[in-house]
Amino acid sequence: MMSTPLVGLQVPRTRLLPLLIALALVNGQVSAAKPIEFNTEMLDIQERDNIDLGRFSRSGYVMPGEYSLLININQQELPEQTVPFYASAADPSITEACLSVALVEQMGLKAEFTRQLTWWRGGQCLTIGSLEGMTVRPELGSNTLYISVPQAYLEYSNADWDPPSRWDDGIPGLLLDYNLNAQSQRQDQNDEIQKGYSLNGNGVVGANVGSWRLRASWQTQIDHQTGSGQSSQRDFDWTQYTAYRAIAALRAKLTVGEDFLNSDIFDSFRYTGLSLVSDDAMLPPNLRGYAPEVSGVARTNARVVVSQQGRVLYESLVPAGPFRIQDLSNAVSGLMDVRIEEQDGSVQTFSISTASIPYLTRPGMVRYKLASGRPTDWRHRTQGPLFGSGEFSWGVSNGWSLFGGGVVAGDEYNALAVGIGRDLMALGALSFDVTQSRARLPQGETLSGGSYRLRYSKNFDQIGGQVTFAGYRFSERSFMTMGEFLEVRNLGTRSQNSKEMYTVSYSQQFRDIGLTAYLNYDHQTYWDRDANDRYSLSLMRYFDLGRFKNLSLTMTGYRNGYNGQNDDGVFLSISMPWGNGGSVSYSGTQDRNDNTHRVSYSDRVGDRGNYQVSSGWNRHGALASGFYSHQADWAQINATASAQSGSYSTVGLALQGDDGNRRRGGAAPGGDTGGTRLLVDTDGVAGIPIRNYGAPVLTNRFGKAVVADINSYYRNRINIDLDKLPDNAEAMKSVVQATMTEGAIGYRRFDVVAGEKAMAVIRLADGTMPPFGATVQNLKKRDVGIVNDGGSVYLSGIERGEKMTVHWDEKAQCELTMPSTLPADGMSELLLPCRALAPNTSTTDLAAVQTQAETIR
């Protein structure tokens, strides 16, 4: 009954071949040691003597040789590696995968189980049975080697974090990251028109060599005012030269060159030297520290700059309204300066102090930070004595941590700190520390004083609240930080003589009414000048109103008290969906200088862009503005334009990207400058959409793309967007994983087939046909078809003029060449002669030729 429909339908027959084989099993046991027997009478074929089912006769059988396979350990992927398969010493009729020493190290076995491993083939291959319960299963169809290991044998890992044995240092490479902001403005002041333009930029030039990351930071500024009578101001500076690498065994980062003191106890300052620091990023996510966050309200389209001691840490164009910067590195510590440059010419400035959660450490662990060198300024000039610093945190017991440290600079400056931390479980986490300093000033005066600090953090899960950080610090008048001492030593003045500091960062969700609240509060008093205050309260609520659904209401109030002046403001916004994916909103802003009302419309442009246009008025007249953001394959692009009647007009453009991987065929749009990235290879297939967290990037004509939003020491999952895959492409594997060390340029390859499809009939030189069940492989050793009755085959992923080999009896038997012209309908049969291979030619030789061609390309 089955023979009739299968005679005329070639494509379904190819796809049903494995099912027919399964139906033909007689007394077949799924065992590599005992071949499976087939009842060929159930197969509807004309020549029952011309059948090759050898590849199906042993479950999981792999012919001896070397295979490039992805490694999957307990559903966690490792990069593609070459895995040899050898005949088993116990039974030559079966093969075993040779797990090398390097591959076993990446499995993350605990030390006590590593010692009990045994090896074969001269110590090159792991004896699988030496770990009870471990299984190894090759699957050539997906180019994957599946390894299952009992979890008790492995180091700690979770869904998003891998142990150090699986961290990837990436490939060598160069990078040139940039962040450019250009603005042109026209202002009418006192019936006089002034025009000008400015260009601001910063970035990183770097190189990766093995596990070392070499980085040089730069920043530039060009300002020109037409009619001012002054020449353009041009500045370009190399702000920092650094080399660093991860020391996985110590869970630490080694840095050589110019850096800022990374400390949870002492205030930060710039120096040149070296440091060895326990890196929180290398710890599991639940043990990592708190990354600094900057929030504020832009009155107009604005440029936001976050800097520290002259070095730009972050720079971006933002639309009018509240903004939150949450992607600063958690390695940043100390005081940061924030500058909001409005397009109407006004400027907001304030400072924030980065915070850290209480210094707690897991029981039995020791975290430490060591540094030594000489303090320097941003022009690389030495400005202080040789110093050494060190701090530690020791997990004394479950819940208690002891921490402390010191900064020693000869007889000029010394500071000593000691503290204790306590995990209060349901009540949160708390720490207290005391720091004593002694400084000998150039005038001969010696000052000694103390500083006392209390820190707290807590998640209130039951009520939806979270104290991200809360802290209090009191410093005596005679207490000096290293930064204050250097200021007095080099400038003769002390600009900041801190007294008290209060810091709170709190969020609260009121689920019953759909309201979320954010509170940020910083209060700093000084012994010799006015206090600085900064606080903001934001409320956000989603609700329905009649037939209008999913409306959102946002209100933000803030005060920036800086150098004796208060800048108070209130922002109110209500928005609702409009059209297909867009939204319309009203916003009002009131501050000490003005009040502004706007009506805006925003929408997306495909997967990569969004825009906002608005119009409104303030006490100076009517105004209009626009903001557009687009993620191109080569850069993140932001563009702004603002105008006010009779006052000003401004346009701005910002580009953020990486041009350093173009020699490999890739470029990264945006991301952290100098940070971690992943070079993706789709086997030469262009136009493949690759997605991580943001919008997908398309591979270029070389089949390459760079994904920039990669988290260090975090298991990243990068996938092909199957919904947007080109019609002529097929992804054999659509997801890869990568856990990269900081600053690495990772490399991952997707198995993508691109090409046409065709029906064909294969004939050998003597007029006969390959046996039923023979396979057709391209030069990448990928199966593209299985021979049916009469030599017919359905081929997919083929290229014009491409050479392929036909395999039976567990080896390549002949070679065929695709014609330069393929049938347009894809269903007309091709007649393909299969010529015998040269006596000295093997599939390994063919693969070597292909590999050489790819290398040249």
Phi, psi and omega in degrees: 000332182277341187292325186297307182290338184278344184291321186260353183248097186285317185294311177299328182295321178297317183286337180269358183303313178301326179292318178297321179296319179297322179291339183271001182291135175228119182052031181276126174254135181284086184216134178289335184279325183249116182300149177275136178263144182242141172265095185289350178295338181279348181271131181272083180226158185277321185248094184287343179275348182253070183230136174233100177245022184300324182291342179261356189281342177232123183296126177074011182289135177233129180297146178304143181149185179252137183229139175271109188232147166285144181255124179241111181251112181050046178070014176245127189270145170244163181298162178298136181220159177274122182240118176281150172240125181240156174296138182293139177294328181282325182214101184299346181282350178239159178244156178230144175288136178267103177274110185288169178299317180298321180291319180296325178298327181283349180289339178077039179287145174293153187301321184294334178272333177297324183292340183264005181288146173239160189227158175227177185054053176068030179081011181272332189235140179287135171281110187303322183289352179288347173244106183298129179093353180278136178231151178230125183226112176279145176223092185293336179300326178250011180053046185226141172251114182267124179241126178246124182232130175308134187299334181295339181278344192259154173295166181299137172207161173221191189297338185236007186219136179248152175292163184303333181298342181253005178289145185244123178279353176079198184248158175296151179179166176250154177215149175222097180265142182217154176218103187246137177230122179239138178221143174234131184227152177226122184235139175256111181229119179054049180060020178238130182266128177240133179239152179190170176214159179215150176225122178238142181204156173206163181177192184220134169253134185206170177214144175247125178230106184063235179266000181270141176242118178256125185225140173228119182266145179222158172210150184217158179208132175230124178232136178218132176240116180292133177082003181279346182079001180246149179287164180295141177270124183232128177223136173218128183222139165274112190268339185198134174242124187215146168230135181213163176203160177272139171251091189299321183297332181259359186051046187222164179241126178261125181235134177234132179121214182269134184203173172252139181303122180262104187217144173266355184244311185260153178292151185278150171209163184272142179205167173241125183171222179218158180212152173229113191231130170298121187265115179300331181296338179278351180274160174304152186307324183286352179251005183276160182277186184263126177274140182295152181226139179239128178230156179184186179231123175268127181287326177228183167305132191217159172257123181254127180235125175248124184224165178216117180050045176090347181263128180285123178263329184205140179209131183198157170268135180230150175284169179298141180122185180292149174221153176225123178258111187240008184249025172286150181291142177284000173279349178284130178220161179093199185276133177240142178260132181243131180231123179248108182262107182283154180283352173272004177099344180282161184223134170252135177225141173199168179239147175229151178255125179294152184236160175223152178291162178309140188287084180249148182225143179301142181307132179087348181266155175233123173254142186213160176217120182238140179207151177205144179162203178236136176298142179222163174263180185286354173261015173073018180266136178292135182220029179189173182284163174298134183227162171223141180223152178202146175210159183211161170220127184241124176283095186294312180206184182291099179114336182251137175227141176247130180220161180178182180171185181202158172236122185237125178225063180064221179262007181273318182211136175214142177218142180226136182226149175214144181203172181219141180236150183221125171276111183271015179056247185296340182265001177105203180228141188221143174216153178220136178215157180233134177237131178244129181240155175219120184231132176257112185279159181301331180285358179098350180283143177243127181245135175230136181197169182238159177224137187234133188223140177233132181228150186208145172212152185194138168258124176259080188298323185292330181251004177074026181250157179210120170270097179298318177198141172218133183211155175223139178218135176236129179238133176292158183301325184272001178281139179226135170278168178298320178298318178293321177298317180294325178296314178294319183296322187260331183248345180080001179230162178234106187280335182229111175245085189293147177242290180233150176218130174243135179221130178220134171228115188222141174230148183214132175251127173255089190295326184297327182248005177068034184248137175237135182235141176234132178233128173233130185219127174227126178228119182234123175250158183229158178283338190233008179199179184295155179285155172249134179233142171212119174212152178214144177232123180240136177237134179224132181218136174254139183201170175248147179223099182063233180276356177270122185248154174057043173284150177232138179239127181232134176223132181227129172240141185213158171221128172244103176260114188218124179053044174084001180240140178256131175245099182259148179199159177226136178236133180227133181215141173226132182223157178213152178299147181211125180074207183263082177097351180270178177210148176242144186212158170241140176220145176228138181232135175228130177221189186291341184256335191197170167225138188230141177234134182223148168240127188231155172229133179228152181199167177265155175238093185067207179272350193247349186223161172208157181217162175216130174238144183210157174216155183182204182204157170218191187290349178267348180134194182284151178217159178212151180205161177214149179220132180225135179231134182217132176261099176277171179292339185250348182192159168269125186243127173237134178229141180225156174209136179219147177207146175223134186301127176070014184229296184202164169214139186215140171233147181218153179218132178233135178235132176225124182189192182219125181250010190276349182252015182294333178294338175262002178093016183225159173211146186253128175275111176073204182095175181287126181298130182076005188271192185281143179211169183227124174271121184253135181240122179254034174062038176082003182268123182272160173075020179272124182281122181250132184230139169242268178256319185268207179292152182290150171251147182262139175293146182277191186293345175269001183075032182235149173207152178246124177262122188265333186274066181251129178272133179288143177057029183226136182287108180265139177246119181246133186225158172276132178282097186295333181292338183245019180290136177301154184296330184267013183238149178221129181266113176290332177216126189252358182225135171231160179236153180206133172241103189255147171286164185300132177078003184288153168254099183281166177220128176221146181242131173266140177273097184241133176252127177228139180152189184261173180238147182202150170271143182212159171236126184259133176233139177277173184298329181270010178089351177279184183234156176298155180293153174301129181097353175296154183244149176252128181237144172276182184290348175271010178063033178254130178293128179241000178181158177236130185289134178258192178297137178078013179079008180281150183205145174255116185256139178230157177064044184252154178243150179296133180078004183286145176262142180222162178239150178250132188242134164205168188053034173064029174201164178285131185251326181204170185233138177235156182237129179288143179291163179285344178237127180250152179301136182293326183276349178073003184243339178293139185280138173263145172259114186245109174289138180248111184270144181297143178290151175298149185305326184259014182258136177228169177296330177296320178297317179298318179296324179295320177298316179297316179300318179296320179297319179295322180295317179297319179297000000 
